[in-house]
Amino acid sequence: MRAIRRAVELGLPILGVALVLAAVLFFYQNLYVQIAIVLLGLVLIEAGIWNLASPVLPSERRFVALRREVDAFILLVRRLNRATLELASEPTPQNRAKLLQVRDEMLESVKRMEQFAGQTDEAAPGAAAADGGATATLVAGGNGSAREPT
């Protein structure tokens, strides 16, 4: 499966470049066909660069719940850094409380990681929901966005 995924990831941009070159070299008689083929080639190049085919290809991850929790933890690290910088610039009790809240959320996340470690999705079918939705809350970071700035 990994070989197929790698072939698609490498093949899309190469196919896109080949289409662009073919359009320029062989379809110069009809401008509209040439433009259409070039655009298709550019779309394939972009799809390969941005890995747009990845959601279509089957995933080989076995520890999805753990991975999801680790991704949420990375967002918590970003929140911790932001809270620390805010506390350093403005040492107020609110900023200190925010820092401690993020620290506590990180500790809870580590506890969930311990629960998810070593469990495949087949072994723990409810693992994704076992945290009671806390992972989604962590990912949102309390402000409703799934991606937080660094």
Protein Blocks (a to p, Z undefined) as FASTA:
>chain_A
ZZmmmmmmmmmmmmmmmmmmmmmmmmmmbmmlmmmmmmmmmmmmmmmmnopmmmmpccfb
fblmlmmmmmmmmmmmmmmmmmmmmmmmmccfklmmmmmmmmmmmmmmmmmmmmmgopaf
klmmmlmmmnnommmmmmnnonopabdcZZ
